[in-house]
Amino acid sequence: MTAPNAIALTIATPEAMGELGARIADRLQAGDLVALNGELGAGKTTLTRGLGARLEVRGAVTSPTFVLARTHPREGGAPLVHVDAYRLSSAAELDDLDIDYEASIVVVEWGAGLLDGLTDDWLEVDIVRPTGGAADLVDSSDGGADGGADGDADVAEPRAVAITGHGERWKDLGWVGAPRD
């Protein structure tokens, strides 16, 4: 049984993953934290691109793998801070990045287990690609670059996505399936 603060979806295409990012962006405000979990090529960066496009951030949203965190400013809004926590091993190391969580919208790829103690409220998005499936969620609009290992794959397979709201702020996820305005 799915908990009241969790929802399961099937995302069929890279465009649909970007649209999910846009739906999430519609609800975000300064101080929000989103954890994205999934294997290489699952679609974490594709989702973040959709989120960034909806927030109208400046600069291309790319995987921050080699810089750990990338800040994307916005006109008249809280900046989007995109973190790759793959090489971090604890919440303390994430906290050492000195991110202004209260004034930013923070998206943490590979954030599982690293957010406890940082906040009581966060949105967690777990993305699972099919076992033995294509290595990446291919986005043909940018040549398939998803920050994963195989940007040349030509087949996008559906992803299972579980969204879980932690804390009072995210107790109602009914908006995830509702049409956007």
C-alpha positions as CSV (number, residue, x, y, z in Angstrom):
1,M,0.0,0.0,0.0
2,T,1.3,3.5,-0.9
3,A,1.6,5.9,2.0
4,P,-0.4,9.1,1.8
5,N,2.8,11.1,1.2
6,A,4.1,8.9,-1.6
7,I,3.1,8.4,-5.3
8,A,4.4,6.0,-7.9
9,L,4.5,6.9,-11.6
10,T,5.8,5.4,-14.9
11,I,7.7,8.0,-17.0
12,A,7.9,6.8,-20.6
13,T,10.1,9.3,-22.3
14,P,12.8,11.9,-21.7
15,E,10.2,14.6,-22.5
16,A,7.9,13.2,-19.8
17,M,10.8,13.2,-17.3
18,G,11.4,16.9,-18.1
19,E,7.7,17.5,-17.7
20,L,7.8,15.9,-14.2
21,G,10.7,18.2,-13.4
22,A,8.5,21.1,-14.5
23,R,5.6,19.9,-12.3
24,I,7.9,19.7,-9.3
25,A,9.3,23.2,-10.1
26,D,5.8,24.6,-10.0
27,R,5.7,23.8,-6.2
28,L,9.2,24.8,-5.3
29,Q,10.2,27.9,-3.3
30,A,13.3,29.1,-1.4
31,G,14.2,26.7,1.3
32,D,13.0,23.6,-0.5
33,L,15.2,20.5,-0.9
34,V,14.8,17.7,-3.4
35,A,16.7,14.5,-3.4
36,L,17.1,12.5,-6.7
37,N,18.1,8.9,-6.4
38,G,18.8,6.4,-9.2
39,E,21.5,4.6,-11.1
40,L,23.7,6.3,-13.7
41,G,21.5,7.2,-16.7
42,A,18.2,6.9,-14.8
43,G,17.2,10.4,-15.7
44,K,18.1,12.5,-12.7
45,T,19.8,15.2,-14.7
46,T,17.0,15.1,-17.3
47,L,14.5,15.7,-14.6
48,T,16.6,18.6,-13.2
49,R,16.8,20.1,-16.7
50,G,13.0,20.2,-16.8
51,L,12.9,21.7,-13.4
52,G,15.5,24.4,-14.4
53,A,13.7,25.2,-17.6
54,R,10.5,25.8,-15.7
55,L,12.3,27.9,-13.1
56,E,13.9,29.9,-16.0
57,V,17.4,29.6,-14.6
58,R,20.3,31.2,-16.3
59,G,22.8,28.8,-17.9
60,A,22.5,25.2,-19.0
61,V,21.7,22.6,-16.4
62,T,24.3,19.9,-16.6
63,S,25.5,17.3,-14.2
64,P,27.7,18.8,-11.5
65,T,29.7,15.6,-11.2
66,F,33.1,17.2,-11.3
67,V,32.3,20.4,-9.3
68,L,29.9,18.8,-6.7
69,A,27.6,21.8,-6.8
70,R,26.5,24.3,-9.5
71,T,24.4,27.4,-8.8
72,H,22.0,28.6,-11.4
73,P,20.8,32.1,-10.8
74,R,17.2,33.2,-11.6
75,E,15.6,36.6,-12.3
76,G,13.6,37.5,-9.3
77,G,13.7,34.1,-7.6
78,A,15.7,31.9,-5.4
79,P,18.7,30.3,-7.2
80,L,18.7,26.6,-8.1
81,V,21.6,24.8,-6.5
82,H,22.3,21.5,-8.3
83,V,24.4,19.1,-6.2
84,D,26.0,15.8,-7.2
85,A,26.6,14.0,-3.9
86,Y,27.9,10.7,-5.5
87,R,31.3,11.2,-3.8
88,L,29.9,12.4,-0.5
89,S,29.5,9.9,2.3
90,S,27.6,11.8,5.0
91,A,25.2,14.7,5.7
92,A,28.2,16.5,7.3
93,E,30.1,16.4,4.0
94,L,27.0,17.8,2.2
95,D,26.7,20.5,4.9
96,D,30.4,21.3,4.3
97,L,29.5,22.6,0.8
98,D,28.2,25.7,2.6
99,I,25.0,25.9,0.6
100,D,22.5,28.6,1.7
101,Y,19.6,26.2,2.0
102,E,17.1,28.8,3.3
103,A,17.6,31.2,0.3
104,S,17.9,28.5,-2.4
105,I,16.1,25.7,-4.1
106,V,18.5,22.7,-3.7
107,V,18.4,19.6,-5.8
108,V,20.7,16.8,-4.6
109,E,21.5,13.9,-7.0
110,W,22.5,10.8,-5.1
111,G,21.0,12.2,-2.0
112,A,19.7,9.0,-0.4
113,G,20.6,9.0,3.3
114,L,22.4,12.3,3.3
115,L,19.5,14.7,4.1
116,D,18.6,13.6,7.7
117,G,19.4,16.4,10.0
118,L,19.6,19.1,7.3
119,T,15.8,19.7,7.3
120,D,12.6,18.1,8.4
121,D,11.0,18.6,5.0
122,W,12.2,17.4,1.7
123,L,10.9,15.8,-1.5
124,E,12.5,12.5,-2.5
125,V,12.4,11.2,-6.1
126,D,13.6,7.7,-6.8
127,I,14.1,6.7,-10.4
128,V,14.5,3.1,-11.5
129,R,15.4,2.2,-15.1
130,P,14.7,-1.3,-16.3
131,T,17.4,-3.9,-15.5
132,G,19.3,-4.6,-18.7
133,G,17.7,-1.6,-20.3
134,A,19.3,1.2,-22.2
135,A,22.1,2.9,-20.3
136,D,20.5,6.4,-20.4
137,L,17.2,8.1,-20.5
138,V,18.0,9.6,-23.9
139,D,17.0,13.2,-24.6
140,S,17.2,13.7,-28.3
141,S,17.0,17.5,-28.0
142,D,20.6,17.6,-26.6
143,G,22.2,14.6,-28.2
144,G,21.3,12.3,-25.3
145,A,23.6,13.8,-22.7
146,D,22.3,12.9,-19.3
147,G,25.5,12.8,-17.4
148,G,25.4,9.0,-17.6
149,A,27.8,6.6,-19.2
150,D,26.2,6.1,-22.6
151,G,24.8,9.3,-24.2
152,D,24.7,7.5,-27.6
153,A,21.9,5.0,-26.8
154,D,19.0,5.4,-29.1
155,V,16.2,3.7,-27.1
156,A,14.5,5.4,-24.2
157,E,12.8,2.9,-21.9
158,P,10.2,3.8,-19.3
159,R,11.3,4.6,-15.8
160,A,9.5,3.7,-12.5
161,V,9.5,6.8,-10.4
162,A,8.5,7.0,-6.7
163,I,8.0,10.4,-5.2
164,T,8.0,10.6,-1.4
165,G,7.2,13.7,0.7
166,H,9.0,14.0,4.0
167,G,7.7,16.4,6.6
168,E,4.6,18.6,6.8
169,R,5.4,20.7,3.6
170,W,5.2,17.6,1.4
171,K,2.4,15.6,3.0
172,D,0.1,16.1,0.1
173,L,1.4,15.0,-3.3
174,G,-2.0,15.1,-5.2
175,W,-0.6,17.8,-7.4
176,V,1.9,15.4,-9.1
177,G,-0.9,13.8,-11.2
178,A,-3.0,17.0,-11.6
179,P,-2.8,18.9,-14.9
180,R,-0.6,22.0,-14.9
181,D,-2.1,25.4,-15.3
